[in-house]
Amino acid sequence: MPDDPAPTLAAAQARIAAVRPAAYARTRNALDGAVSGLSPYLTHGLVSQAEVLAGVNARHPLEMQHRFVAELGWRSFFRHVWQRRGDGILRSLHGGVLPDDAYGDELPADIRLACTGVPVIDQAVRTLYATGLLHNHARLWLASYVVHVRQVHWRVGADWLYGHLLDGDLASNHLSWQWVAATGSRKPYLFNAENVARFAPAAWHSPGTVIDTSYDALAQLARRAPQQAAWWPATAPTPAPAPAPAALPLPSALAEPPLFETPSRALGLSPASAATVRGRDVWLVHPWNLGALPAGLPHDTLVIGLYLADFHQAWPWSERRWRFVNHRMAEITPLRWHAGAATLRSALAGARSVRSVAEPHLAASLPRLARCEAPAPLFAPVETACDSFSAWWARASRGLATASELLAAREALAARKVPAG
């Protein structure tokens, strides 16, 4: 994995400049492969998908079907599903391997404490807690183990993982778990010890464990009735934790790091103030639009950073994520509010105008606070409802041979964009 990401535009731009698409396509499945490290910056809007692709394509011209372009497409596809289904992405899109009520509704303590005795799982949880990041392949392994080996409902695992991720995105995270669980795909994602040995360092290898078996055996394990899970009896002693690599210092006693609904006072936030905005034009910055301010913003516009308490009560964050987001938000504006939607509506009522960037994470409240401008997407919107990436990609990439053509089409679309009401 890349080093801890610095929450600055300069760091994001350096990551873009460092992308080597050929190495990415060749090694991206390996935990020590040439991944970009751009996910936290994309999630929080320090850079857009278009800026990333333009920066990479300027140095390494890409064909439309290059793996790097397709991976950007996955983000857009997940947003496509979210836009169409809304909160429906938080429920199973269709039936999976077993009925929903056959799965457990709590994440077992040995998974939370990284002491399952299955090294790949314990290392994944340790890495998550120590860095807030996890290679995509490790996310798939962890999700597959939780759902198909331990038979815990995908939503339980998805909610837990989201809380600890620095780059957590509800669409990408929860729909990826559904893809693994086969409630958002045609078949379950399974993995075994041989797959781990191929793509992970030695400390992650898991010979002699429950996953050291064939894919047929794993498929049977995933389909078993819960009461048949005799290999993991309820009275089994908690396995001893495997030693952690020195590069990943562990939380004290392998305790799960806490998640916070409210930010620390040390972040320097202020209560919402009607007097501050009265008669002013206001631009709201939120945690998903932390890039440069719009070029045409009048110089006397009051810029306010916004943390919507209603969202964070439902989806608390790790301390690491609060600090990452607030560091960048403080670079944009010294005035940052944390308040509930009702309080914010009252405080902003006296402003001359209030504008922001539309964001599905805040779709329940932000449009009631501000006139939201829809950002121009990298891919042209696909009007046909698509629940599979292949169907969406066929439409989104149709008629485009290169990334340059995609970017040109995006610019043409942006020129025609009408702000959302």
PyMOL commands that set and color helices and strands:
alter all, ss='L'
color gray80, all
select helices_A, chain A and resi 9-18+21-27+39-43+49-59+67-90+100-102+109-112+119-131+136-149+154-164+170-181+193-199+202-204+215-223+226-228+252-254+265-267+274-277+309-314+319-332+341-348+360-362+366-369+389-396+403-415
alter helices_A, ss='H'
color red, helices_A
select strands_A, chain A and resi 259-260+281-285+302-308+317-318+336-339+353-357+371-373
alter strands_A, ss='S'
color yellow, strands_A
deselect
rebuild
show_as cartoon
